Amino acid sequence: MGGARVAGWVAAGLVLGAGACYCIYRLTRGQQRGSRARRLRPSRSAEDLTNGSCDDVLSAEQLQKLLYLLESTEDPIIMERALVTLGNNAAFSANQVIIQELGGIPIVGDKINNPNHSIKEKALHALNNLSVNVENQIKIKVYINQVCEDVFSGPLNSAVQLAGLRLLTNMTVTNDHQHMLNSYITDLFHVLLTGNGNTKVQVLKLLSNLSENPAMTEGLLSAQVDSSFLSLYDGHVAKEILLRVLTLFQNINNCLRMEGQLATQPPFPKGSLFFLLYGEECAQKMRALVYHHDVDVKEKAVTIIPKF
């Protein structure tokens, strides 16, 4: 191994493997971003960096060392720790830009193909935080198809599935990349109906994003959805889920109104979401929800009733 590579490994190791050093001092970063200088923290142990309790922001130099280590190492423990640290730091808007400028997105994105589920989850988490920056989404969108395949083919309710759903939710906050999920809408409804409460909530957040976009309305209403979907409109369903599934219906109604299609019946196939939402069984459930004990549920149901 060459001298430069050895030096890189040693420098990277200082970030994750430094001994505990709790000296009370602050180093001022020479290069300022904007009008504020970022503060560098004393060297910390790997445990301090990865235990989730640290709120320190790493410098660009430290982030570069972490990215080098992540790209170079074959050790799954070091890889996972580096991803956790990068993911935590990517929660800060300044670091979302720095990591992208350092070429970090493809380095992190490459790890979603790792067969180790824990590493895959941590990579998805890091990409999720990085995707809060809309400009970063341009680079992250290349991973959408792979994330969808992992979400729909992997274990139900798993940490990887939830991490993937969170990333897809962030990537669909704007309309720019929503079309990339067109071929996965039926799969989303399947996971919605088979997943546990946490999974249901996350899928509904994603579907809610899609349902606000008129360009996605036809794809949503055309999706083949099991009739058990209507059970989500039962009055005993958990409030968070019930409100979100009502919001989904409300958004679709709004989009149809915008497109001038509310009074007509487009050629949607039988068994599609359209036939479920605008059938008599769903109408009966909406009428029952008008008398729901929760005022928020009641108000949403009242706005939907006239559409029948």
N, C-alpha and C positions, 0 to 999 in steps of 0.2 A: 504494500500500500504506500503511495507516494507521500511526501512530507506534507503537501497541501491538504490531502485528504485526511491524514492523521490529525492535522491542526483543526480541520472542520469538525471531526468527530469529538475532539477534546472540547472545543468551544461549545458544541451542541450539548455535550454531557454536562457542562456547567449549569445549563438551564434546568435540566430535569434531575440531575444527580448530585448537585452541590450539597455539601454538608450544611447542617443547620447553622445559620449565621444571623443572629438577631441584633446586630449592631444598630444603634440608634443614630442614623444619619440619612441624608437624602443626597442623591446625585442629580444635578440639573442637566437635562439633555441639552446639548449644544444647539441642535437644530430645532427650532420652534415651528409648530404647525399653527398658522394664524398668529394671534397675539399672545397665546398662552404656551409656556414651556411645559412639556410633559415631564413628570417626575419619574425617575427610575428608582426601583425599590432595591433593598439589599438582596443579595443572593439567598435563595430559599431551597429547601430540600425538594425532592420529587414529590413527596407526600403533601407538602404545603401547596405545590402547584396544582395538584390533581384531586384534592379532597373536596373541592366544591365550596369550601368556606372562604376562599381567598377572593378579595375584591380588588386586588391590585391589577393595574393595566401594564402589560409588558411593552417594552420599547420595540421599535422597528428592528433594531439589531437582534434583540432576543427572539422576536418572531421569525426572523430570517434563519436563525440557528435552529429553531424548532422545525421549520419547513425542511431544512437540509437534513435534519435527523429523520424526519418522517419519510422523506423520499429515499433515504439511504438504508435505513435499518430493516432487518428481516425479523427482529425480535418482536413478537406480538404484544408483549407487555409494554415495551418502550413505545411501540406504535400506538397502542391504545392511550397511554398517558399523554403522548404528544397531541393526539386528536382531541382529548378532553381539554387540554390547556388551550389549544387553538380555538375550540368551540366556545369555551368560556370567554376568551378574549374577543371573539367575533361578535359577542353581544354588544360591544361598544362600536358606535358608528365610525369613529376615526380608524379603528383597527379593521373594520370591514373594507375600507379603502386601501389601507396599507397591505393587508394580506393579498388583495387582488393585484396591487401594483408589484408585489414581490413574486407574482406567478403562483400564488398558493392555491387558487381554486382547482386547477387540474391536478395538483398534488393531492389535495384532500379528496377530490372527486374520484380519483383512481382507486381509493380505498373502499368505495361502495361495492366493488367487485370482489373484495376479500371474502373467502369462505368462512372466516371467523365472524359469527353473528354479532359479537360484542364490538368488534372493530367496525363492522358495517354500520351498526347503530350509531356509534360515535361519529363516524364520517357523515352520516345523514344529519345528525344533530349540528355538526359544524357547518355543513352546507345550508341548513335551515337558517342559522343565525346570519350567515353571509348573505342569504337571499333577501334579507330585510332591505338591503341596498338595491334599488331597482336596477342600477347599472350592472351590478354583479349578476343579475338574473340573465343577462345576455349570454354570459359564459356558463351559467349553471343549467340553462335550458337543455343543453346537449345530454344531460343525464336524466331527463324526464322519462323517457321510454324505459330505461333501465330501472328507475325507481318504481314505475308502475308495474313492471314485471315482478319485481321483488315484493311489492305490496300485495299483489293478487295471487301470487303463486306460493308465497311463504306461509308460515304458520299463522293461523288466525289469532288475533289479539296479542301478537308477540311485540316485543320492544322494537324490533326492526319495522314491523308493519306500522306501528304508531308513529315512529320517527319519519318513515316515508310519507305517511299521510300528512304530517305536519309540514314537511317540506313542500308537498304538492299544494297544500292550502296557501302557504306563503307565495308560491309561484303563480297562484291564480287570483291574488288580491286585485291585480289589474287584468284587463282583458287581453293583454299582449300574447300570452302563451296558453290561454285556455283551450284553444282549438286543438292543441296537442293531446288533450284528454278525450277527444270525441269518441275514439274507438274503445274507451275504457269505462264509459258511463254505466253500461249494464253491470260490469264488474263492481263498480262502486255501490250500486244498489244491492248487489248480492252480499257484499261485506257489511253493508248497513244492516241487513236483515239477519245476518248470522253472527255478527260480532257482539261483544259485551257492551256495557254502558259506555265505557270510555271510547271504545272504537266507534260506536254509533255517533257519539257527539262529534268526534273528529271528522267522520265521513260527512256528517250534516254541515259542518263548517265549510268543507270543501264544496259540497253541492250547493250551498247557499251562495258561495262566490260565483259559481257557474250560472246559477239561476238569475242573477242580476244582469246578465249580459243577454240582450235579445238575440244575438247571433248564436247562442247556445240553446235557445228555447226548443227548437225543433229536435235537436239531438236528445235533449232530456225527455221530451214527451214521446219520442219514438222508441225509447229504450224499453226492452222487455223486462218487466218487473213482476215478481211474484205477488199474488193477491194478498199475501200476508202483510204487505206494506201498509195496508189500510189499518191494521191493528195498532200502528203507531199513533193513530188519531183517537184511540180510546181514552176516555177520561182519566183512567188510573195510571197512565204512562207518566214517568218522571217528568216534572215540569220542564227541565232544561231540554230534554229530547222533544217533548210535545211542542214547546215554543219554536224550536228550530225547524221541525217538520212543517209547522204552520207557516213559518217564514218562507220556507221553500215554496209552498203552494202560493203564498201571497206574491212572491217575486215573479213566479211564472205567470200569474194573472196580470201583473203589471206589464210584463213584457208583451203578452198577447194583446193587451190594450194598446200599447205603443205601436204594435204592428198592425192594428186594426183587424185582428183575427178572433177576438173574443166571442163574437156572435156567430162565427162560422165554425164548421168542423173540418179541419184539414184531414187529409187521407192518412191518418195514423193507423198502424196495424193493431189488430186485436191482441190483447195481452200487454199492450204498451202502457206506460205511465199515464198517457192521456185518458185512456178508458177507465183507469182506476180513479183518477182525480175528478173526472167529470161524470162519473156514474152515480146511480141512485144510492148505493151503499155509502159512498163518501159524503153525499149530500146529507144523509141521515146523521152521520157522525158529526158533521159541522153544525147541524141544528142542535144536537145534544150538547156540543161544546159551548153554545151560546149561554147555557145555564151552568157552566163550570164554576166551581167555587173560587177559582183564582181569577182575579180581574184581568191580568195580562193575557191569559189564555182566552178568556171571554171576548176581550176587545179584538183580538186577531181573528177569532171565529166570526165575529160580526162583520168584519170587513170582507170576508170570503163568501159568506152566505149569498149576497146579491148576485154573485157570478153564476149561480145555478139557475 
